[in-house]
Amino acid sequence: MDGISDVAVGVKRGSEELSMYNSPTSGMSSISDGASNGSDSKKLRVEEAPPSRVIHIRKLPNEASEAEVIALGLPFGKVTNILTLKGKNQAFLEMGTEEAAITMVNYYTTVTPHIRNVPVFIQYSNHKELKTDAGNQRTQAVLQAVSAVQSPSSDVQEVLAAASSPVLRIIIDNMFYPVTLDVLQQIFSKFGTVMKIITFTKNNQFQALLQFSDPVNAQQAKLALDGQNIYNSCCTLRIDFSKLVNLNVKYNNDKSRDYTRPELPAGDGQPSLDPTVAAAFSKDSSSLLGKIPGALNPLSAAAAAAAAAGRVALAGQAGSSGVLLVSNLNEEMVTPQSLFTLFGVYGDVQRVKILYNKKDSALIQMSDSNQAQLAMSHLNGQKMYGKIIRVTLSKHQTVALPRDGLDDQGLTKDYANSPLHRFKKPGSKNFQNIFPPSATLHLSNIPQDVTEDDLRLLFSNAGGTVKAFKFFQDRKMALIQMSTVEEAIQALIDLHNYNMGGNQHLRVSFSKSTI
């Protein structure tokens, strides 16, 4: 790859390309903002450029090669040209058709593209085509080389040649949350018209057959979605082409749907869609879940709430417990309250019991098994009070409270009626903001008169080092970055629900962003 990483950079036209981006009326953000972050550059944008087959890519890492830039476009169709602006950390990518460019931009508004683990920003260019003269032959050589070195499993040409079926077979791995037929329809319809879906369970795995109106859409969807997670760190899509070229759907219900024939019956004993979930799905796309990194945001908040509340039974998990066993705790430091606060980031904690004879272990009862799974996947192996904690599912179904009159020294606490539950409101925005522990914390409910210095002092007093801080525009919310994930966990435990005066309590959660 290294031999082809210096393509078409020296072409004279590069500097002319830049001049129009720097004019304030061009409708594009100024591309001289190499040091600023994504949110600042959005303020400079006057209006979005109309769709074009030329894509403008910003914020590339310094060492990014042309091959890596081209790889962003390949899943969506033929890449016909590239121009890189090394000093500006930018590139222009020309796709073979405007449709391919539109599919690419639509997809990357849902899933943030990364090169070398750095998020990059993608938008349409004002150019309708790229005119690169001097480096054109070398550019073409790079394009051919990149297409040739794709590994056989992801060789675009080979996949396209093999795939003439409009029907995909989809298997969902690591299924912590229910995945409904409507979730699949919302994800896959970004790539074309979905005509029919049949869902079923085979070998204890949730599977689906999904038919597009055109095989090309099926190819694009497979290339873009295979291996992606529907929700953060779970529900991974595994996608192949089916040997079937047409699906025969007899019933429209929650297991199968023919979108071309709304008059089909629901079938014997098969429920049609739950009206509340159906209503949640039929809302416009503005109510879809926020952009979760590595996830496909299919589910509206109300439907997510229904799923998280366990109204839809999980395949193969119906009987599993909502109780977690947490071990290797720092017994000098840990309290029921600290466990309630940390585990409360991932679900509504009902009861906590630190074991009387083994004070480095505790049982934590969540609202349901989905929340228990979520807390376990995010917190197992994290550091709390200097010790790496272990989180597993307990065989207990509930956490027992001490018998009346028995003093267990405050080791058991009932939080069933706590006002601090984050997920009790159906459709709450909190369902959209569940992220793994990170060094950056999201703060909200900040009183107007509280300054950056106040918050920096508060968080450094919690025993950590504040590396960076940034207010949101309205100053009611902010991001604060600690030097380690462990410090951020400690700060969240200490300062979530901290009284800032005037009966305003600080809200703290983990952020997916960095500052």
Secondary structure as GFF3:
##gff-version 3
##sequence-region A 1 515
A	DSSP	three_ten_helix	2	4	.	.	.	ID=ss1
A	DSSP	alpha_helix	13	22	.	.	.	ID=ss2
A	DSSP	alpha_helix	38	44	.	.	.	ID=ss3
A	DSSP	beta_strand	54	58	.	.	.	ID=ss4
A	DSSP	alpha_helix	66	73	.	.	.	ID=ss5
A	DSSP	three_ten_helix	74	76	.	.	.	ID=ss6
A	DSSP	beta_strand	79	85	.	.	.	ID=ss7
A	DSSP	three_ten_helix	86	88	.	.	.	ID=ss8
A	DSSP	beta_strand	90	95	.	.	.	ID=ss9
A	DSSP	alpha_helix	98	110	.	.	.	ID=ss10
A	DSSP	beta_strand	114	115	.	.	.	ID=ss11
A	DSSP	beta_strand	118	119	.	.	.	ID=ss12
A	DSSP	beta_strand	121	124	.	.	.	ID=ss13
A	DSSP	alpha_helix	136	149	.	.	.	ID=ss14
A	DSSP	three_ten_helix	152	154	.	.	.	ID=ss15
A	DSSP	alpha_helix	156	162	.	.	.	ID=ss16
A	DSSP	beta_strand	167	173	.	.	.	ID=ss17
A	DSSP	alpha_helix	181	188	.	.	.	ID=ss18
A	DSSP	three_ten_helix	189	191	.	.	.	ID=ss19
A	DSSP	beta_strand	194	202	.	.	.	ID=ss20
A	DSSP	beta_strand	205	212	.	.	.	ID=ss21
A	DSSP	alpha_helix	215	225	.	.	.	ID=ss22
A	DSSP	beta_strand	229	231	.	.	.	ID=ss23
A	DSSP	beta_strand	234	241	.	.	.	ID=ss24
A	DSSP	beta_strand	256	258	.	.	.	ID=ss25
A	DSSP	alpha_helix	275	282	.	.	.	ID=ss26
A	DSSP	three_ten_helix	285	287	.	.	.	ID=ss27
A	DSSP	alpha_helix	301	308	.	.	.	ID=ss28
A	DSSP	beta_strand	323	327	.	.	.	ID=ss29
A	DSSP	alpha_helix	336	343	.	.	.	ID=ss30
A	DSSP	beta_strand	349	354	.	.	.	ID=ss31
A	DSSP	beta_strand	362	366	.	.	.	ID=ss32
A	DSSP	alpha_helix	369	379	.	.	.	ID=ss33
A	DSSP	beta_strand	383	384	.	.	.	ID=ss34
A	DSSP	beta_strand	387	388	.	.	.	ID=ss35
A	DSSP	beta_strand	390	393	.	.	.	ID=ss36
A	DSSP	beta_strand	412	414	.	.	.	ID=ss37
A	DSSP	three_ten_helix	429	433	.	.	.	ID=ss38
A	DSSP	beta_strand	440	444	.	.	.	ID=ss39
A	DSSP	alpha_helix	452	461	.	.	.	ID=ss40
A	DSSP	beta_strand	466	471	.	.	.	ID=ss41
A	DSSP	beta_strand	478	482	.	.	.	ID=ss42
A	DSSP	alpha_helix	485	495	.	.	.	ID=ss43
A	DSSP	beta_strand	507	510	.	.	.	ID=ss44
###
